[in-house]
Amino acid sequence: MNLRAKISVLPDGHRVHMHDGPIDLIVEAFADPIEVAASYRDASRRFIDVLEELCSELPLLRAPMRKGSRLPEGRVARRMAAAVAPYGERTFITPMAAVAGAVAEEILGTMTSAAVLAKAYVNDGGDIALHLSDGEDFIVGMVERPDRPSLVGTMTLDSSQPVRGIATSGWRGRSFSLGIADAVTVLADCASSADAAATIIANAVDLPGHPSVVRVPARSLAPDSDLGGRLVTQGVGELSKDEVGAALDAGMAMAKALAIEGLIHSAALRLQGETRVVNPIVIPRSVSDEESVLPAHTAPDTSIRSR
């Protein structure tokens, strides 16, 4: 029996917090109370097994994805592998690049299989899996940087749009980055795909060899990191306007390529106050001081609310 997992209803009485080791979820469903309760019950039962399943295949999940790589067996692990597979021949990437999004998808899928829901989301540290039935929508907040709740705008996603996954990556976030983006937010078909793509694009926002960028081997910060000795960003000094533009240009080139391939629908890249957007299928709008979309207990990477 898993005695680590902690599952509780948040003070608002609507959202559920699920925590187990590095996995930290905010879950919310909208429907008849009986249906909502059923979705939370099954999600909780599934959640307590997820971390142990992932740990049972951890060496494989930390190995680089290549053509012909052995596939994992667990459902979440297979989602991870599928999400990073398109990138395996072009760059270094492991299934761990999609772990948060894949976990969010798994729990959301359990909820929608258990009950008839109007809409629902699972937010795993800012990587979000969405369920929207016809006519429903969500307002999603975009932040300036993942390590603090500083919203720079919101966008409305509705059921007619293809987006069901959102992810944010950057050097200030909870995971390591090879690039210097403050935040890259990606909209994709599903959360695991968005998670992998956000990692790839954030890595591409870069100024290789720049003296104002502090990098250290990943293993010096986390001995078991899947990045090993690769240099990860730990600090970015003030950059000139031209330098910011050059780094964002590199990231935009990658984001546009992924959009052309159909791997993402849209992306917003932010670095030192400047934002670039690829395929703005939804137009971000500014947030007033009175209108916060960042609820308590939600991870700072990306926020979400109903209306």
Contacts in CASP RR format, 6 or more apart in sequence:
PFRMAT RR
TARGET T0000
AUTHOR 0000-0000-0000
METHOD contacts of the structure
MODEL  1
MNLRAKISVLPDGHRVHMHDGPIDLIVEAFADPIEVAASYRDASRRFIDV
LEELCSELPLLRAPMRKGSRLPEGRVARRMAAAVAPYGERTFITPMAAVA
GAVAEEILGTMTSAAVLAKAYVNDGGDIALHLSDGEDFIVGMVERPDRPS
LVGTMTLDSSQPVRGIATSGWRGRSFSLGIADAVTVLADCASSADAAATI
IANAVDLPGHPSVVRVPARSLAPDSDLGGRLVTQGVGELSKDEVGAALDA
GMAMAKALAIEGLIHSAALRLQGETRVVNPIVIPRSVSDEESVLPAHTAP
DTSIRSR
2 20 0 8 1.000
2 48 0 8 1.000
2 49 0 8 1.000
2 51 0 8 1.000
2 52 0 8 1.000
4 20 0 8 1.000
4 21 0 8 1.000
4 51 0 8 1.000
5 18 0 8 1.000
5 19 0 8 1.000
5 20 0 8 1.000
5 47 0 8 1.000
5 48 0 8 1.000
5 51 0 8 1.000
6 17 0 8 1.000
6 18 0 8 1.000
6 19 0 8 1.000
6 20 0 8 1.000
7 16 0 8 1.000
7 17 0 8 1.000
7 18 0 8 1.000
7 19 0 8 1.000
7 44 0 8 1.000
7 47 0 8 1.000
7 48 0 8 1.000
8 16 0 8 1.000
8 17 0 8 1.000
9 15 0 8 1.000
9 16 0 8 1.000
9 17 0 8 1.000
10 16 0 8 1.000
10 17 0 8 1.000
10 26 0 8 1.000
10 296 0 8 1.000
10 297 0 8 1.000
11 296 0 8 1.000
12 295 0 8 1.000
12 296 0 8 1.000
14 28 0 8 1.000
15 26 0 8 1.000
15 27 0 8 1.000
15 28 0 8 1.000
15 295 0 8 1.000
15 297 0 8 1.000
16 25 0 8 1.000
16 26 0 8 1.000
16 27 0 8 1.000
16 28 0 8 1.000
16 40 0 8 1.000
16 43 0 8 1.000
16 44 0 8 1.000
17 24 0 8 1.000
17 25 0 8 1.000
17 26 0 8 1.000
17 27 0 8 1.000
17 297 0 8 1.000
18 24 0 8 1.000
18 25 0 8 1.000
18 27 0 8 1.000
18 43 0 8 1.000
18 44 0 8 1.000
18 47 0 8 1.000
18 107 0 8 1.000
19 25 0 8 1.000
20 47 0 8 1.000
20 48 0 8 1.000
20 50 0 8 1.000
20 51 0 8 1.000
21 51 0 8 1.000
22 51 0 8 1.000
23 47 0 8 1.000
23 50 0 8 1.000
23 51 0 8 1.000
23 103 0 8 1.000
23 124 0 8 1.000
24 124 0 8 1.000
24 125 0 8 1.000
24 299 0 8 1.000
25 47 0 8 1.000
25 103 0 8 1.000
25 104 0 8 1.000
25 107 0 8 1.000
25 122 0 8 1.000
25 123 0 8 1.000
25 124 0 8 1.000
25 125 0 8 1.000
26 122 0 8 1.000
26 123 0 8 1.000
26 125 0 8 1.000
26 297 0 8 1.000
26 298 0 8 1.000
26 299 0 8 1.000
27 40 0 8 1.000
27 43 0 8 1.000
27 107 0 8 1.000
27 111 0 8 1.000
27 120 0 8 1.000
27 121 0 8 1.000
27 122 0 8 1.000
27 123 0 8 1.000
28 120 0 8 1.000
28 121 0 8 1.000
28 306 0 8 1.000
29 35 0 8 1.000
29 36 0 8 1.000
29 39 0 8 1.000
29 40 0 8 1.000
29 111 0 8 1.000
29 115 0 8 1.000
29 117 0 8 1.000
29 119 0 8 1.000
29 120 0 8 1.000
30 36 0 8 1.000
30 117 0 8 1.000
30 118 0 8 1.000
30 119 0 8 1.000
30 120 0 8 1.000
30 136 0 8 1.000
30 306 0 8 1.000
31 39 0 8 1.000
31 115 0 8 1.000
31 116 0 8 1.000
31 117 0 8 1.000
31 118 0 8 1.000
31 120 0 8 1.000
32 116 0 8 1.000
35 115 0 8 1.000
35 116 0 8 1.000
35 117 0 8 1.000
36 115 0 8 1.000
36 117 0 8 1.000
38 114 0 8 1.000
38 115 0 8 1.000
39 110 0 8 1.000
39 111 0 8 1.000
39 112 0 8 1.000
39 114 0 8 1.000
39 115 0 8 1.000
39 117 0 8 1.000
39 120 0 8 1.000
40 111 0 8 1.000
41 114 0 8 1.000
42 110 0 8 1.000
42 111 0 8 1.000
42 113 0 8 1.000
42 114 0 8 1.000
42 115 0 8 1.000
43 107 0 8 1.000
43 110 0 8 1.000
43 111 0 8 1.000
43 114 0 8 1.000
43 122 0 8 1.000
45 110 0 8 1.000
46 106 0 8 1.000
46 107 0 8 1.000
46 110 0 8 1.000
47 107 0 8 1.000
50 76 0 8 1.000
50 103 0 8 1.000
50 106 0 8 1.000
50 107 0 8 1.000
53 74 0 8 1.000
53 75 0 8 1.000
53 76 0 8 1.000
53 77 0 8 1.000
54 61 0 8 1.000
54 76 0 8 1.000
54 77 0 8 1.000
54 99 0 8 1.000
57 72 0 8 1.000
57 73 0 8 1.000
57 74 0 8 1.000
57 77 0 8 1.000
60 70 0 8 1.000
60 72 0 8 1.000
60 77 0 8 1.000
60 95 0 8 1.000
61 72 0 8 1.000
61 77 0 8 1.000
61 80 0 8 1.000
61 81 0 8 1.000
61 94 0 8 1.000
61 95 0 8 1.000
61 96 0 8 1.000
61 99 0 8 1.000
61 226 0 8 1.000
62 94 0 8 1.000
62 95 0 8 1.000
62 96 0 8 1.000
62 224 0 8 1.000
62 226 0 8 1.000
63 69 0 8 1.000
63 94 0 8 1.000
63 226 0 8 1.000
64 88 0 8 1.000
64 92 0 8 1.000
64 93 0 8 1.000
64 94 0 8 1.000
65 81 0 8 1.000
65 84 0 8 1.000
65 85 0 8 1.000
65 87 0 8 1.000
65 88 0 8 1.000
65 93 0 8 1.000
65 94 0 8 1.000
65 95 0 8 1.000
66 88 0 8 1.000
66 89 0 8 1.000
67 88 0 8 1.000
67 89 0 8 1.000
69 81 0 8 1.000
71 78 0 8 1.000
71 81 0 8 1.000
72 78 0 8 1.000
72 80 0 8 1.000
72 81 0 8 1.000
72 95 0 8 1.000
75 106 0 8 1.000
76 99 0 8 1.000
76 102 0 8 1.000
76 103 0 8 1.000
76 106 0 8 1.000
77 95 0 8 1.000
77 102 0 8 1.000
79 98 0 8 1.000
79 101 0 8 1.000
79 102 0 8 1.000
79 105 0 8 1.000
79 106 0 8 1.000
79 192 0 8 1.000
80 95 0 8 1.000
80 96 0 8 1.000
80 97 0 8 1.000
80 98 0 8 1.000
80 99 0 8 1.000
80 102 0 8 1.000
80 192 0 8 1.000
81 95 0 8 1.000
82 192 0 8 1.000
83 95 0 8 1.000
83 97 0 8 1.000
83 98 0 8 1.000
83 101 0 8 1.000
83 102 0 8 1.000
83 190 0 8 1.000
83 192 0 8 1.000
83 193 0 8 1.000
83 195 0 8 1.000
83 196 0 8 1.000
84 93 0 8 1.000
84 94 0 8 1.000
84 95 0 8 1.000
84 97 0 8 1.000
84 98 0 8 1.000
84 196 0 8 1.000
86 196 0 8 1.000
86 261 0 8 1.000
86 263 0 8 1.000
87 93 0 8 1.000
87 196 0 8 1.000
87 200 0 8 1.000
91 200 0 8 1.000
91 203 0 8 1.000
92 230 0 8 1.000
93 196 0 8 1.000
93 199 0 8 1.000
93 200 0 8 1.000
94 226 0 8 1.000
96 226 0 8 1.000
97 195 0 8 1.000
97 196 0 8 1.000
97 199 0 8 1.000
97 200 0 8 1.000
98 192 0 8 1.000
98 193 0 8 1.000
98 195 0 8 1.000
98 196 0 8 1.000
98 199 0 8 1.000
99 195 0 8 1.000
100 124 0 8 1.000
100 125 0 8 1.000
100 126 0 8 1.000
100 127 0 8 1.000
100 167 0 8 1.000
100 191 0 8 1.000
100 195 0 8 1.000
101 124 0 8 1.000
101 127 0 8 1.000
101 128 0 8 1.000
101 129 0 8 1.000
101 165 0 8 1.000
101 167 0 8 1.000
101 190 0 8 1.000
101 191 0 8 1.000
101 192 0 8 1.000
101 194 0 8 1.000
101 195 0 8 1.000
102 191 0 8 1.000
102 192 0 8 1.000
102 195 0 8 1.000
103 124 0 8 1.000
104 122 0 8 1.000
104 123 0 8 1.000
104 124 0 8 1.000
104 127 0 8 1.000
104 128 0 8 1.000
104 129 0 8 1.000
104 191 0 8 1.000
105 122 0 8 1.000
105 129 0 8 1.000
105 190 0 8 1.000
105 191 0 8 1.000
105 192 0 8 1.000
107 122 0 8 1.000
107 129 0 8 1.000
108 120 0 8 1.000
108 121 0 8 1.000
108 122 0 8 1.000
108 129 0 8 1.000
108 130 0 8 1.000
108 131 0 8 1.000
108 191 0 8 1.000
109 129 0 8 1.000
109 131 0 8 1.000
111 117 0 8 1.000
111 120 0 8 1.000
111 122 0 8 1.000
111 131 0 8 1.000
112 120 0 8 1.000
112 131 0 8 1.000
117 131 0 8 1.000
117 133 0 8 1.000
118 133 0 8 1.000
118 136 0 8 1.000
119 130 0 8 1.000
119 131 0 8 1.000
119 132 0 8 1.000
119 133 0 8 1.000
119 136 0 8 1.000
119 137 0 8 1.000
119 138 0 8 1.000
119 306 0 8 1.000
120 130 0 8 1.000
120 131 0 8 1.000
121 128 0 8 1.000
121 129 0 8 1.000
121 130 0 8 1.000
121 131 0 8 1.000
121 138 0 8 1.000
121 304 0 8 1.000
122 128 0 8 1.000
122 129 0 8 1.000
122 191 0 8 1.000
123 298 0 8 1.000
123 299 0 8 1.000
123 302 0 8 1.000
123 304 0 8 1.000
124 191 0 8 1.000
124 299 0 8 1.000
125 174 0 8 1.000
125 299 0 8 1.000
125 301 0 8 1.000
126 146 0 8 1.000
126 166 0 8 1.000
126 167 0 8 1.000
126 168 0 8 1.000
126 298 0 8 1.000
126 299 0 8 1.000
126 300 0 8 1.000
126 301 0 8 1.000
126 302 0 8 1.000
126 303 0 8 1.000
127 165 0 8 1.000
127 166 0 8 1.000
127 167 0 8 1.000
127 168 0 8 1.000
127 191 0 8 1.000
127 194 0 8 1.000
127 195 0 8 1.000
127 301 0 8 1.000
127 302 0 8 1.000
128 140 0 8 1.000
128 165 0 8 1.000
128 166 0 8 1.000
128 167 0 8 1.000
128 191 0 8 1.000
128 302 0 8 1.000
128 304 0 8 1.000
129 164 0 8 1.000
129 165 0 8 1.000
129 190 0 8 1.000
129 191 0 8 1.000
130 138 0 8 1.000
130 157 0 8 1.000
130 163 0 8 1.000
130 164 0 8 1.000
130 165 0 8 1.000
130 166 0 8 1.000
130 191 0 8 1.000
131 164 0 8 1.000
132 138 0 8 1.000
132 157 0 8 1.000
132 158 0 8 1.000
132 159 0 8 1.000
132 164 0 8 1.000
133 159 0 8 1.000
134 159 0 8 1.000
135 158 0 8 1.000
135 159 0 8 1.000
135 160 0 8 1.000
136 158 0 8 1.000
136 159 0 8 1.000
137 156 0 8 1.000
137 157 0 8 1.000
137 158 0 8 1.000
137 159 0 8 1.000
137 307 0 8 1.000
138 156 0 8 1.000
138 157 0 8 1.000
138 304 0 8 1.000
138 305 0 8 1.000
138 306 0 8 1.000
138 307 0 8 1.000
139 154 0 8 1.000
139 155 0 8 1.000
139 156 0 8 1.000
139 157 0 8 1.000
139 293 0 8 1.000
139 304 0 8 1.000
139 305 0 8 1.000
139 306 0 8 1.000
139 307 0 8 1.000
140 154 0 8 1.000
140 155 0 8 1.000
140 156 0 8 1.000
140 157 0 8 1.000
140 166 0 8 1.000
140 293 0 8 1.000
140 302 0 8 1.000
140 303 0 8 1.000
140 304 0 8 1.000
141 151 0 8 1.000
141 153 0 8 1.000
141 154 0 8 1.000
141 155 0 8 1.000
141 287 0 8 1.000
141 293 0 8 1.000
141 294 0 8 1.000
141 302 0 8 1.000
141 303 0 8 1.000
141 304 0 8 1.000
142 151 0 8 1.000
142 152 0 8 1.000
142 153 0 8 1.000
142 154 0 8 1.000
142 155 0 8 1.000
142 183 0 8 1.000
142 185 0 8 1.000
142 268 0 8 1.000
142 284 0 8 1.000
142 302 0 8 1.000
143 149 0 8 1.000
143 150 0 8 1.000
143 151 0 8 1.000
143 152 0 8 1.000
143 168 0 8 1.000
143 183 0 8 1.000
143 185 0 8 1.000
143 300 0 8 1.000
143 301 0 8 1.000
143 302 0 8 1.000
143 303 0 8 1.000
144 150 0 8 1.000
144 151 0 8 1.000
144 152 0 8 1.000
144 182 0 8 1.000
144 183 0 8 1.000
144 270 0 8 1.000
144 273 0 8 1.000
145 170 0 8 1.000
145 172 0 8 1.000
145 173 0 8 1.000
145 182 0 8 1.000
145 183 0 8 1.000
145 270 0 8 1.000
146 168 0 8 1.000
146 169 0 8 1.000
146 170 0 8 1.000
146 172 0 8 1.000
146 173 0 8 1.000
146 174 0 8 1.000
146 182 0 8 1.000
146 183 0 8 1.000
146 300 0 8 1.000
146 301 0 8 1.000
147 172 0 8 1.000
147 173 0 8 1.000
147 300 0 8 1.000
148 300 0 8 1.000
149 294 0 8 1.000
149 300 0 8 1.000
149 303 0 8 1.000
151 287 0 8 1.000
151 292 0 8 1.000
151 293 0 8 1.000
151 294 0 8 1.000
151 303 0 8 1.000
152 270 0 8 1.000
152 275 0 8 1.000
152 284 0 8 1.000
152 286 0 8 1.000
152 287 0 8 1.000
153 284 0 8 1.000
153 285 0 8 1.000
153 286 0 8 1.000
153 287 0 8 1.000
154 284 0 8 1.000
154 285 0 8 1.000
154 287 0 8 1.000
154 293 0 8 1.000
155 282 0 8 1.000
155 283 0 8 1.000
155 284 0 8 1.000
155 285 0 8 1.000
156 282 0 8 1.000
157 163 0 8 1.000
157 187 0 8 1.000
157 282 0 8 1.000
161 265 0 8 1.000
161 281 0 8 1.000
161 282 0 8 1.000
162 189 0 8 1.000
162 265 0 8 1.000
163 187 0 8 1.000
163 188 0 8 1.000
163 189 0 8 1.000
163 265 0 8 1.000
163 266 0 8 1.000
163 281 0 8 1.000
164 188 0 8 1.000
164 189 0 8 1.000
164 190 0 8 1.000
164 191 0 8 1.000
165 187 0 8 1.000
165 188 0 8 1.000
165 189 0 8 1.000
165 190 0 8 1.000
165 191 0 8 1.000
165 193 0 8 1.000
165 194 0 8 1.000
166 185 0 8 1.000
166 186 0 8 1.000
166 187 0 8 1.000
166 188 0 8 1.000
166 191 0 8 1.000
166 194 0 8 1.000
166 302 0 8 1.000
166 304 0 8 1.000
167 185 0 8 1.000
167 186 0 8 1.000
167 188 0 8 1.000
167 191 0 8 1.000
167 194 0 8 1.000
167 195 0 8 1.000
167 197 0 8 1.000
167 198 0 8 1.000
167 302 0 8 1.000
168 183 0 8 1.000
168 184 0 8 1.000
168 185 0 8 1.000
168 186 0 8 1.000
168 198 0 8 1.000
168 301 0 8 1.000
168 302 0 8 1.000
169 175 0 8 1.000
169 177 0 8 1.000
169 181 0 8 1.000
169 183 0 8 1.000
169 184 0 8 1.000
169 186 0 8 1.000
169 195 0 8 1.000
169 198 0 8 1.000
169 199 0 8 1.000
169 201 0 8 1.000
169 202 0 8 1.000
170 177 0 8 1.000
170 179 0 8 1.000
170 181 0 8 1.000
170 182 0 8 1.000
170 183 0 8 1.000
170 184 0 8 1.000
170 198 0 8 1.000
170 202 0 8 1.000
171 177 0 8 1.000
171 179 0 8 1.000
171 180 0 8 1.000
171 181 0 8 1.000
171 182 0 8 1.000
171 202 0 8 1.000
171 232 0 8 1.000
171 233 0 8 1.000
171 234 0 8 1.000
171 235 0 8 1.000
171 236 0 8 1.000
172 182 0 8 1.000
172 183 0 8 1.000
173 301 0 8 1.000
174 301 0 8 1.000
175 199 0 8 1.000
176 218 0 8 1.000
176 221 0 8 1.000
176 222 0 8 1.000
176 225 0 8 1.000
176 227 0 8 1.000
176 232 0 8 1.000
176 233 0 8 1.000
177 199 0 8 1.000
177 202 0 8 1.000
177 203 0 8 1.000
177 232 0 8 1.000
177 233 0 8 1.000
178 203 0 8 1.000
178 206 0 8 1.000
178 227 0 8 1.000
178 230 0 8 1.000
178 231 0 8 1.000
178 232 0 8 1.000
178 233 0 8 1.000
179 202 0 8 1.000
179 203 0 8 1.000
179 204 0 8 1.000
179 205 0 8 1.000
179 206 0 8 1.000
179 233 0 8 1.000
180 205 0 8 1.000
180 206 0 8 1.000
180 207 0 8 1.000
180 210 0 8 1.000
180 213 0 8 1.000
180 233 0 8 1.000
180 236 0 8 1.000
180 247 0 8 1.000
180 271 0 8 1.000
181 201 0 8 1.000
181 202 0 8 1.000
181 205 0 8 1.000
181 247 0 8 1.000
181 251 0 8 1.000
181 269 0 8 1.000
181 270 0 8 1.000
181 271 0 8 1.000
182 270 0 8 1.000
182 271 0 8 1.000
182 272 0 8 1.000
182 273 0 8 1.000
183 268 0 8 1.000
183 269 0 8 1.000
183 270 0 8 1.000
183 301 0 8 1.000
184 198 0 8 1.000
184 201 0 8 1.000
184 202 0 8 1.000
184 205 0 8 1.000
184 251 0 8 1.000
184 255 0 8 1.000
184 267 0 8 1.000
184 268 0 8 1.000
184 269 0 8 1.000
184 270 0 8 1.000
185 198 0 8 1.000
185 267 0 8 1.000
185 268 0 8 1.000
185 302 0 8 1.000
186 194 0 8 1.000
186 197 0 8 1.000
186 198 0 8 1.000
186 201 0 8 1.000
186 255 0 8 1.000
186 264 0 8 1.000
186 266 0 8 1.000
186 267 0 8 1.000
187 194 0 8 1.000
187 264 0 8 1.000
187 265 0 8 1.000
187 266 0 8 1.000
187 267 0 8 1.000
187 281 0 8 1.000
187 282 0 8 1.000
188 194 0 8 1.000
188 197 0 8 1.000
188 263 0 8 1.000
188 264 0 8 1.000
188 265 0 8 1.000
189 265 0 8 1.000
193 263 0 8 1.000
193 264 0 8 1.000
194 264 0 8 1.000
197 258 0 8 1.000
197 263 0 8 1.000
197 264 0 8 1.000
197 267 0 8 1.000
198 267 0 8 1.000
200 254 0 8 1.000
200 258 0 8 1.000
201 251 0 8 1.000
201 254 0 8 1.000
201 255 0 8 1.000
201 258 0 8 1.000
201 267 0 8 1.000
201 269 0 8 1.000
204 250 0 8 1.000
204 251 0 8 1.000
204 253 0 8 1.000
204 254 0 8 1.000
204 255 0 8 1.000
205 247 0 8 1.000
205 248 0 8 1.000
205 250 0 8 1.000
205 251 0 8 1.000
205 269 0 8 1.000
205 271 0 8 1.000
206 247 0 8 1.000
206 250 0 8 1.000
206 251 0 8 1.000
207 213 0 8 1.000
207 239 0 8 1.000
207 243 0 8 1.000
207 246 0 8 1.000
207 247 0 8 1.000
210 239 0 8 1.000
210 243 0 8 1.000
212 236 0 8 1.000
212 237 0 8 1.000
212 238 0 8 1.000
212 239 0 8 1.000
213 233 0 8 1.000
213 235 0 8 1.000
213 236 0 8 1.000
213 237 0 8 1.000
214 233 0 8 1.000
214 234 0 8 1.000
214 235 0 8 1.000
214 236 0 8 1.000
215 231 0 8 1.000
215 232 0 8 1.000
215 233 0 8 1.000
215 234 0 8 1.000
216 231 0 8 1.000
216 232 0 8 1.000
216 234 0 8 1.000
217 228 0 8 1.000
217 229 0 8 1.000
217 230 0 8 1.000
217 231 0 8 1.000
217 232 0 8 1.000
218 225 0 8 1.000
218 227 0 8 1.000
218 228 0 8 1.000
218 229 0 8 1.000
218 230 0 8 1.000
218 231 0 8 1.000
218 232 0 8 1.000
219 225 0 8 1.000
219 227 0 8 1.000
219 228 0 8 1.000
219 229 0 8 1.000
220 229 0 8 1.000
221 232 0 8 1.000
221 234 0 8 1.000
236 272 0 8 1.000
238 272 0 8 1.000
239 247 0 8 1.000
239 271 0 8 1.000
239 272 0 8 1.000
244 271 0 8 1.000
244 272 0 8 1.000
244 273 0 8 1.000
244 274 0 8 1.000
245 271 0 8 1.000
245 274 0 8 1.000
247 271 0 8 1.000
248 269 0 8 1.000
248 271 0 8 1.000
248 274 0 8 1.000
248 276 0 8 1.000
251 269 0 8 1.000
252 269 0 8 1.000
252 276 0 8 1.000
252 278 0 8 1.000
255 264 0 8 1.000
255 267 0 8 1.000
255 269 0 8 1.000
255 278 0 8 1.000
256 278 0 8 1.000
258 264 0 8 1.000
258 267 0 8 1.000
259 265 0 8 1.000
259 266 0 8 1.000
259 267 0 8 1.000
259 278 0 8 1.000
259 279 0 8 1.000
264 278 0 8 1.000
264 279 0 8 1.000
265 279 0 8 1.000
265 281 0 8 1.000
266 277 0 8 1.000
266 278 0 8 1.000
266 279 0 8 1.000
266 280 0 8 1.000
266 281 0 8 1.000
266 282 0 8 1.000
267 277 0 8 1.000
267 278 0 8 1.000
267 279 0 8 1.000
268 275 0 8 1.000
268 276 0 8 1.000
268 277 0 8 1.000
268 278 0 8 1.000
268 284 0 8 1.000
269 275 0 8 1.000
269 276 0 8 1.000
269 277 0 8 1.000
269 278 0 8 1.000
270 276 0 8 1.000
277 284 0 8 1.000
287 293 0 8 1.000
293 303 0 8 1.000
293 304 0 8 1.000
293 305 0 8 1.000
294 300 0 8 1.000
294 303 0 8 1.000
295 303 0 8 1.000
295 305 0 8 1.000
298 304 0 8 1.000
END
